[in-house]
Amino acid sequence: MPTLSRGLALVMALLMALPSGDAFAFGHKKGKQQKIAADASPLTQDQRVLQALNRLTFGARPGDVQAVEKMGLQQWIDQQLNPSKIDNSALEARLSAYPAMRLSLHEMVERFPSPGMIRAAERGRLSLPGNPVERAIYRNQIFQLRERQAKQAEQGKQAVAQQNATAVPARGVEPIQMAQNSVSPPQSAGMMEPGNAAENEMQPAPSMQSGANTAVTDVDAARILNLSPDQRVNALVALQPGQFRDFLQHLKRPERVALFADLNPVQRETVFALINPQLVVGGEVLVTRLLRDIYSERQLEAVMTDFWLNHFNVYLRKGPFAPWYLAQYQDQ
């Protein structure tokens, strides 16, 4: 069996090494196996270049064949084997739109906290950052977390009440009374814990306690959208979590476009982080990977990066901090 395995591996290696387009037939003549080339004509220059581009890149882009022919195939291969010597400034210009991917791992985690960090802050196990922008990001995420917890508690309460209502009650005990006795009041994790660092930060604004006023929100939206980019971002950061949520919900599609229209990359990331910091990291990891695969002049490097990511099975859901690690992993 080891001999057979080695033989099969050798045959597969030989087949992979053959130029694409060549086919081989195997036949028997006088009891002896012969290998006959079906097409032994040499490849044209265009075919040789396409062969190299198909094997060493993600495929020929418009103009690639002509560029490689002009440079010379062997010289182009030598260049791809030394990627640091290849000018990649056009790609770098595109990647500059995603500054979060240039942060160190520590900076990225601080700026765009993970769900686990949000839960820790909500329970008072992690202090809220002093930076106003980062603090606002935490506050918005804690607000959303508590909304989800309250919704889940309410759904659980309704499910138990429905189950008890359909059950056969004990003599003298009404179904409603059974449900009341079996369900404790909903309580978000960490809401009643003493010393909760986030408690004082998460009290709803008075205007939000009795529901959002649509007219007032619309006026606020128009005012915020007419501010300069710096003032607009600062105004969003200053909103209470409930106000920020209602502000987004009342935006019409043209207003959503206007919200981001003239923001620079850092400001755009800040607004997206106020909505969901995890999507900033995960989304930009995917976008920058795709940009590298398409626009990088260091195509062999891009192909090998993809190969090793696949070989080691590295992906966004590999672990709780996988998106944060991936940014540096695939770049460095």
C-alpha positions in Angstrom: 0.0 0.0 0.0 2.8 2.6 0.7 4.3 1.8 -2.7 0.9 2.3 -4.4 0.3 5.6 -2.5 3.7 6.9 -3.6 3.0 5.8 -7.2 -0.3 7.6 -7.3 1.2 10.7 -5.7 3.9 10.7 -8.4 1.4 10.3 -11.2 -0.7 13.2 -9.8 2.3 15.4 -9.5 3.3 14.7 -13.1 -0.2 15.4 -14.3 -0.3 18.7 -12.4 3.0 19.7 -13.9 1.8 19.2 -17.5 0.9 22.3 -19.4 -2.9 22.9 -19.6 -4.4 21.9 -22.9 -2.1 18.9 -23.3 -3.9 15.6 -23.2 -2.4 12.1 -23.1 -3.8 8.8 -24.1 -2.7 5.5 -22.8 -2.9 2.3 -25.0 -1.6 -1.1 -25.3 0.6 -2.3 -28.2 1.8 -5.9 -28.2 1.0 -6.2 -24.5 3.1 -3.2 -23.6 1.7 0.1 -22.3 2.6 3.2 -24.3 2.0 6.9 -23.6 1.1 8.8 -26.7 0.9 12.6 -26.8 -2.4 13.6 -28.3 -1.1 17.1 -29.0 2.7 17.6 -28.9 2.7 21.0 -30.5 4.5 23.6 -28.4 2.5 26.3 -26.7 2.4 29.7 -28.3 3.7 32.7 -26.4 0.2 33.8 -25.4 -0.6 30.3 -24.2 2.6 30.2 -22.1 1.7 33.5 -20.5 -1.9 32.5 -19.8 -0.6 29.3 -18.3 1.6 31.2 -15.9 -1.1 33.7 -15.1 -3.7 30.9 -14.4 -1.2 29.1 -12.1 0.5 31.9 -10.3 -2.3 34.5 -10.0 -6.0 34.7 -9.5 -6.4 34.9 -13.3 -5.5 37.3 -16.1 -6.9 40.8 -15.7 -7.4 43.1 -18.7 -3.9 44.0 -20.0 -2.0 41.4 -17.9 -1.1 39.2 -20.9 0.3 42.1 -22.9 2.2 43.4 -19.8 3.8 40.0 -19.1 4.8 39.5 -22.8 6.4 43.0 -22.8 8.4 42.3 -19.7 9.2 38.7 -20.6 7.7 35.7 -18.9 10.8 34.6 -17.0 11.5 38.1 -15.7 7.8 38.4 -14.6 8.1 35.1 -12.6 11.3 36.3 -11.0 9.6 39.5 -10.1 6.7 37.7 -8.5 9.1 35.7 -6.4 10.4 39.0 -4.9 7.2 40.8 -4.0 8.9 43.5 -1.9 10.4 44.9 -5.1 7.0 45.3 -6.8 5.3 48.8 -6.7 1.9 48.2 -5.1 1.0 51.9 -4.5 -2.3 51.6 -6.4 -3.5 48.9 -4.0 -2.3 50.8 -1.0 -4.3 53.8 -2.1 -7.4 51.7 -2.1 -6.6 50.2 1.3 -6.3 53.6 2.8 -10.1 53.8 2.9 -9.9 51.2 5.7 -7.7 52.7 8.4 -8.9 50.2 11.1 -6.9 47.5 9.3 -3.7 49.5 10.0 -4.2 49.5 13.7 -2.2 47.3 16.0 -4.1 44.4 17.6 -4.3 46.2 20.9 -5.6 49.5 19.3 -8.1 47.6 17.2 -9.6 45.8 20.2 -9.8 49.0 22.2 -11.5 50.9 19.4 -13.8 48.1 18.2 -14.7 45.9 21.2 -15.8 42.3 20.8 -19.1 41.0 22.1 -17.3 39.4 25.0 -15.9 42.8 26.0 -19.3 44.4 25.8 -20.8 41.7 28.1 -18.0 42.2 30.5 -18.5 46.0 30.6 -22.3 45.5 31.0 -21.7 43.3 34.1 -19.3 45.7 35.6 -16.2 43.5 35.1 -14.6 45.9 32.6 -14.4 49.7 33.1 -15.7 51.9 30.3 -12.9 53.7 28.4 -12.3 57.3 29.0 -12.1 58.2 25.3 -15.5 59.8 24.5 -15.8 58.0 21.1 -14.9 54.6 22.5 -17.2 55.2 25.6 -20.1 56.0 23.3 -19.5 52.8 21.3 -19.6 50.8 24.5 -22.7 52.6 25.7 -24.6 51.9 22.5 -23.6 48.2 22.5 -24.6 47.8 26.2 -27.9 49.4 25.4 -28.6 47.0 22.6 -27.5 44.0 24.7 -29.9 44.9 27.5 -32.7 45.4 25.0 -32.1 41.9 23.7 -31.9 40.5 27.2 -35.2 42.2 28.1 -36.8 40.8 25.0 -35.6 37.3 25.7 -36.8 37.5 29.3 -40.2 38.7 28.1 -40.5 35.9 25.5 -39.5 33.4 28.2 -42.2 34.8 30.6 -44.8 34.5 27.9 -43.8 31.0 27.0 -44.1 29.8 30.6 -47.4 31.6 31.1 -48.7 29.9 27.9 -47.5 26.5 29.1 -49.1 27.0 32.5 -52.3 28.2 31.0 -52.7 25.0 29.0 -51.7 22.8 31.9 -54.3 21.2 34.2 -54.3 23.4 37.3 -54.3 22.0 40.8 -57.5 22.2 42.7 -58.1 25.7 43.9 -55.2 27.2 42.0 -56.0 29.4 39.0 -53.7 29.1 35.9 -52.8 32.8 36.1 -51.8 32.5 39.7 -49.6 29.5 38.7 -47.9 31.5 36.0 -47.3 34.4 38.4 -45.7 32.2 41.0 -43.5 30.4 38.5 -42.0 33.4 36.7 -39.7 35.9 38.4 -39.6 39.5 37.1 -37.3 39.9 34.1 -33.9 41.3 35.0 -31.0 42.0 32.7 -27.7 40.6 33.6 -25.7 43.0 35.7 -28.5 45.6 36.0 -28.8 45.0 39.8 -25.2 44.2 40.5 -23.6 46.6 43.0 -20.7 48.6 41.6 -21.8 48.1 38.0 -19.5 50.5 36.0 -22.0 50.9 33.2 -25.1 51.4 35.3 -25.0 55.2 35.6 -24.0 55.5 31.9 -27.0 53.6 30.6 -29.9 55.5 32.1 -32.3 56.5 29.3 -32.6 60.2 28.5 -35.9 61.7 29.9 -37.2 62.3 26.4 -36.8 58.6 25.5 -38.5 57.1 28.6 -42.0 57.5 27.2 -41.3 56.7 23.6 -39.6 58.6 20.8 -41.3 61.7 19.4 -41.1 61.2 15.6 -41.4 64.9 14.8 -38.7 65.9 17.2 -36.4 63.1 15.9 -37.0 64.3 12.3 -36.0 67.8 13.2 -32.9 66.5 15.0 -32.0 64.4 12.0 -32.2 67.4 9.6 -30.1 69.5 12.0 -27.4 66.8 12.4 -27.2 66.0 8.7 -26.6 69.7 8.0 -23.6 69.9 10.3 -20.0 69.7 9.1 -18.5 66.2 9.2 -16.6 66.8 12.5 -19.7 68.4 14.1 -21.9 65.6 12.8 -19.8 62.8 14.2 -19.5 64.6 17.5 -23.3 65.1 17.7 -23.8 61.4 17.1 -21.3 60.5 19.8 -23.1 62.8 22.2 -26.5 61.2 21.7 -27.9 58.9 24.4 -28.0 55.2 23.2 -31.8 55.3 22.9 -31.7 58.6 21.0 -29.0 57.2 18.6 -31.1 54.1 17.9 -34.2 56.2 17.2 -32.2 58.7 15.1 -31.1 55.8 12.8 -34.5 54.2 12.6 -36.2 57.5 11.4 -33.6 58.2 8.7 -34.9 57.8 5.1 -32.7 56.2 2.5 -31.4 59.6 1.0 -30.7 60.7 4.6 -28.7 57.6 5.3 -26.6 58.3 2.2 -26.2 61.9 3.2 -25.0 60.8 6.7 -21.9 59.2 5.3 -21.5 61.1 2.1 -18.6 63.5 3.0 -17.1 61.7 6.0 -13.4 60.7 5.8 -12.5 57.0 6.4 -11.9 57.4 10.2 -15.2 59.3 10.7 -17.0 56.7 8.6 -15.6 53.9 10.7 -16.6 55.8 13.9 -20.3 56.0 12.8 -20.4 52.4 11.8 -18.7 51.4 15.1 -21.5 53.3 17.0 -23.9 51.0 15.2 -21.9 47.8 15.5 -18.1 47.7 16.1 -17.8 44.0 15.3 -19.1 44.5 11.8 -16.5 47.1 11.1 -13.6 44.7 11.8 -15.2 41.6 10.1 -16.4 43.6 7.1 -13.1 45.3 6.5 -11.2 42.1 6.8 -13.2 40.6 4.0 -13.2 43.8 1.8 -9.4 44.3 2.1 -8.8 40.6 1.4 -10.8 40.9 -1.8 -9.1 44.1 -2.8 -5.7 42.5 -2.4 -6.7 39.5 -4.5 -8.0 41.7 -7.3 -5.7 44.7 -7.4 -2.4 43.6 -5.9 0.5 43.5 -8.4 2.0 41.0 -6.0 -0.3 38.3 -7.3 1.8 35.3 -6.3 2.0 36.6 -2.7 -1.8 37.0 -2.7 -2.4 33.5 -4.0 0.0 32.0 -1.4 -1.7 34.1 1.4 -5.0 32.6 0.3 -3.4 29.1 0.2 -2.1 29.3 3.8 -5.3 30.8 5.2 -7.1 27.8 3.6 -4.5 25.3 4.6 -4.6 26.3 8.3 -8.4 26.7 8.2 -8.3 30.3 9.4 -11.6 32.2 9.0 -13.8 34.8 10.7 -15.6 32.4 13.0 -12.5 30.5 14.1 -12.8 32.0 17.6 -14.2 35.0 19.5 -11.2 37.2 18.4 -10.6 35.7 15.0 -11.6 38.9 13.0 -9.2 41.0 15.1 -6.3 38.6 14.6 -7.0 38.1 10.9 -6.3 41.7 10.0 -2.6 41.3 11.0 -2.4 37.6 10.2 -3.2 38.0 6.5 -1.2 41.2 6.2 2.0 40.3 8.0 
